[in-house]
Amino acid sequence: MSAHRPDGETESLLVKAHPGLCDGWGQCHRLAPDVYHLDDEGYIDIHMLEVPPDRAVAAWMGAMACPNGALTVVDVVKRNSGPVSAEGTEPEAVVA
C-alpha cells in the first residue's frame, strides 16, 4: 500500500475490496464494523467504497489487519472542508 495513513480529520479513504481473496477472517469488520460489511457467510460484501474522514483511521486499520490482503487502500483524499458525503458520516459504496 502506497497511500499514507489518514489523519482522521480532513482525509477520506478510498478502499477497494478483492472478494476473491477474502477467507472470512473478519479482522476488518472487527476493527471497523460500520465500514466493512460482511455477507451472511462472513465474507467481505463490498467492492469499492469511500470512507469519510471520521471513519478513515478505523478503515485503514481494518484494511491493514486483513491477513489475506483482501482490502487495498487505493488513495487518501484530502478534503478542504465539509463532509465527504451529503449524508454525513456513513461510508458510501462506489458502484464499479
C-alpha positions, 0 to 999 in steps of 0.5 A: 500500500502506497497511500499514507495513513489518514489523519482522521480529520480532513482525509477520506479513504478510498478502499477497494475490496478483492472478494476473491481473496477474502477467507472470512477472517473478519479482522476488518469488520472487527476493527471497523464494523460500520465500514466493512460489511460482511455477507451472511457467510462472513465474507467481505460484501463490498467492492469499492467504497469511500470512507469519510474522514471520521471513519478513515483511521478505523478503515485503514486499520481494518484494511491493514489487519486483513491477513489475506490482503483482501482490502487495498487502500487505493488513495487518501483524499484530502478534503478542504472542508465539509463532509465527504458525503451529503449524508454525513458520516456513513461510508458510501459504496462506489458502484464499479 
